[in-house]
Amino acid sequence: MNEKNPLNFETFEEEQLKARLKEKGLKITSQRLLILRILTEARGAHLTAEEIYRKTCELGLGIGLATVYRSIQLLVQLGLVDRINLDDGNARYEISDIDESVGAHHRHHHLICIKCGNIIPFEKDLLDDLELNVSETTGFRIVNHEVRFYGYCAECAKKMDEGNTSLK
């Protein structure tokens, strides 16, 4: 890691983050860029605001918790960050996915293990036909959707199949 690029980002990726801020008409502040960097680096981790704050402190670049909350809220409103509810009582955040081919926001889905709590992102979006059918049938204009599947991850399912249901 170096001081100028504390998360060791490639210049290209950092420029993409700056371009996304600029595209939304936002000033490129070090705090906003740092939050976007942390979320990009932690893709799939579904961080809380407190976890993001702790990561800034670990990097020696601590910003106030209130600033983290305000920045995240703004980034969510602008569609740069997704706020997700995984039914654990915490608001969690992740960098939003933009489908560059159509310029549209794409939210991946989550597989949640009800035994160990593991959260697995699922990238394939298999709902295009359903969305089209709903739109054509009802006239409803769908802009996004969120899907969570609850069940057992491969590891827990294997343990259950082997008769070890305690999963300690």
N, C-alpha and C positions, 0 to 999 in steps of 0.2 A: 504494500500500500504506500501511496505517497500523499503528501499534504494536499496537492492540487486535486487529486482524484482519490479520496479516501476509501472508496469501495472498489477500487481497481477496475473501474468501468472502461470499456473500450471507448475511444473517442466517438466512434460512430453512434453507439448507443446513447452516450451522453448528449450528443447533438440531436438525436431523435427526441429525447425527453425535453430538451430546450425548445425544439420546434413544436412539440405538443402544447407546451405552455404558451408560447407565442401565438400559435394558431387560435387559442381560446381567448386571446387578448389580455393575457396575464403578464405582469412583470415577472421576470425570471429572478426570484429571490433565492438565496442560498438555502433557506428553510424549505421552500417548496421543492426545489431540486433534490435536496437531501431526502425528503420523504418519498419522492418518486423513485429515487435510486434504491432506497431501502426496500420498497415494495417490489421493485423489479428484481433485485437480488434475491428476495425471499419468495419468488413466484411459487404459488401452491401452498404457502405456509399459513395464510389467512390470519394475519397479525391484528392484534387489538391496538388501540391508540397507545396504551401503556407499553406494549411490547415495542412499538415503533420508537417511543420516547427512550426506552432503555437502550435500544440499539444506537441511538444518537449519542447517548452517554458513553457507551462502550467504545465508540469511535473517537471519543474525546471531543465531540462536536455537539454536546448537549444543547438543546434548545428547550425552552420552557414547555411544560406539558400543555398549558393553555394554548400556546402557539401551535403545537402539534394538532390539538383538537380543531382549532380554527382553520388551519391549513388543510387538514383532511376534509373537513366539511366543505370547503370551497372546491377542492379537487373532486369531491363526489358530485357536487352540483354541476360541475363542468364536464362530467363524464370521463375524467381522466383516471379516477379511482372508483372501484365498486365497493359499496357497503353490503356485506352479506350477513345473513342471520342463519346460524347453524344450530339454533335451538339450544345453545349452551349458556344463555344469559348475557353474552358479550356481543357487542358490535364488532365485526371483524372487517378487515379491509384488504383489498388486493388491487394490483394495477389492472386497469381495464384492458380488454383485448379489443383492438380495432381491426376489422377485416379490411386490409388495405385494398383488396380487389374491388370491394363495393363501397368502401368508406363507411361501413356500418359497425356499430358496437356489437360485439359478440360476447355473451356471458356463457362461460362453460358451466357444467353441472357438477354436482358434488355427490359422492357416494359416502355415506356416513355409517360407520360400523357401530351397531348398537351394543356391542360387547366391550370393545376396547376404546371406542371413541375416535379411532383413526378417520381422517377425512381425506378422501382421494378425489382429486379433480378428474373429471371426465371431459375431454376436449371435443369429442364428436358431437355435432348438433344434428340429431336425427328428427327434428320436429318441423323441418321446412314444409313438408307436405301437410301436416296438421295445421300449421299456421295459415297456409294458403287456403285450406278448406274452411277454416273458421272465418277468415276474412271474406271469402267469396260468399259464404252462407249467411253471414250476419252483417257484413259491411263494417265490421270492427277492424280498425287499423292497428295491428300489433306492432309495437316498437321494440319489445324485448320480452323475455320470459326468464324464469328461474326455476330450476328443477333440482330437487334433492331426493335421492334414493336412500332408504334406510334398509339395512340388512347386515350381513356379516362379511368382513373382509376375508380375503383368501386364507390368511393365517389363522384367524379365529374359526372359520369354517372347517379348516383342516383339523384343528384341535378338537372341534366338536365331533367331527366324523371319527376321530380316533378315540372318542369316549371321554376326553378330558374337558368337561364342561366348566370346571372351576376357573380356568384361564388365569391363574395367578401369575 
